[in-house]
Amino acid sequence: MIGIFDSGAGGLSVYREIVRLLPGEKYVYYSDNAHCPYGEKTRDYIIDRARKITDFLLGEGCDVIVVACNTATAAAIATLRAEYDVPFIGMEPAVKQAALHTRSGVVGVLATAGTLKADKYHDTRDRYADGVEVVERIGEGFVELVEAGVLDGPEAEAVVGRSLRPLLDAGADMVVLGCTHYPFLLPVIRRLAGPGVTVIDPAPAAARHLLNVMKDRGLVRRDGQPTKIGDPKAADIRLFSSGPRAALERIFSIL
């Protein structure tokens, strides 16, 4: 059974990609929306939440856990791997992919404050972005938009534009999304960025990594295939949240 957690509903963007590769699995998704957003929380606070959620997911029978949150990955995944005897899959901004494919030599990164200040992100950026200019911006208000279900329209365009515009003005032709909430705003981001800019969602890479880990450990199920292969709503999934379920159910309904 696969456990997935995030500060809110954003991790469903990762679940959506996972279920395309592993439609026959059972899933438990935990939205920690009572403590959302994580971006401005301290590292110790996020580690404490990650431990509590991991204990819950293990209690539900999960044998692999996806930390479907860039901020929680950066803050807590090393601790979780040291303290628990199950595999953890984390999120990492796709700076390497962007650096390899940029034509302008400028890569933009949209992420939370927690991700951008983390050593894990700095190590990735410094390792792969040699000779490439990396321009970073916090996606101010992005998480709040998604949790409120405002995924398009004038309000979403105004909020997204304020953080995206400095990346475009700097010449970025690749924009990396460093938060799992942000892919739900992809139509707005792509429209504002224009056809010459590639926007990279990290969720497919995380899903592929999970599949490989599960194959290596013999954890892939062979039975219980859903009626519609790869349909997020047809899979065997249970949804939990630490706060009101409305946002979680609203985002799940549009997958």
ZIURHU-V342946 format. One line per field, one symbol per residue. phi: phi as a letter, one per 30 degrees, with the letter a starting at -180 (. if undefined). psi: psi as a letter, one per 40 degrees, with the letter a starting at -180 (. if undefined). burial: b if it has 9 or more other ideal C-beta (glycine too) atoms within 8 Angstrom, else e. A space follows every 10 residues. Layout:
phi: ???
psi: ???
burial: ???
//
This chain:
phi: .ccbbadade ddddeedddd cbdcdcbbcb ccddcdddec dddddddddd ddddeddddd jdcabcddad ddeddbdddd ddcbcbdccc cbeddeeddd cdcdibccbc adddddcdee dedddddccd icdcccbddd idddedddic cajedddddd ddcdeddddd jdcbbcccad ddedceeded dddjddcccc cddeddddde edddddcicd dccidddcdi deddddbccb bdbededddd dddcd
psi: hhhhiiebed eddddddddd dgeeiiihhh hfeeeiiede iidddddddd ddddddddde eheihhgfhd dddddedddd ddeifiihha ihhfdddddd eideehhihh iiddddeidd dddddddefh ehhhhiihgh eddddddeeg eiiddddddd ddddddddde ehehhhhfhe dddeeddddd dddieehhhh hedddddddd ddddddefeh ieafhidhhe hdeeigihhi ieaieddddd ddde.
burial: bbbbbbbbbb bbbbbbbbbb bbbbbbbbbb bbbebbbbbe beeebbbebb bebbebbbeb ebebbbbbbb bbbbbbbebb eeeeebebbb bbbbbbbbbe ebeeebbbbb bbebbbebeb beebbeebbe ebebbebbbe bbbebbbeeb beeeebbebb bbbbbbbbeb bbbbbbbbbb bbbbbbebbb ebbeeebebb bbbebbbbbb bebbbeeebb eeeeebeeee bbeebebebb bbeebebbbb bbeeb
//
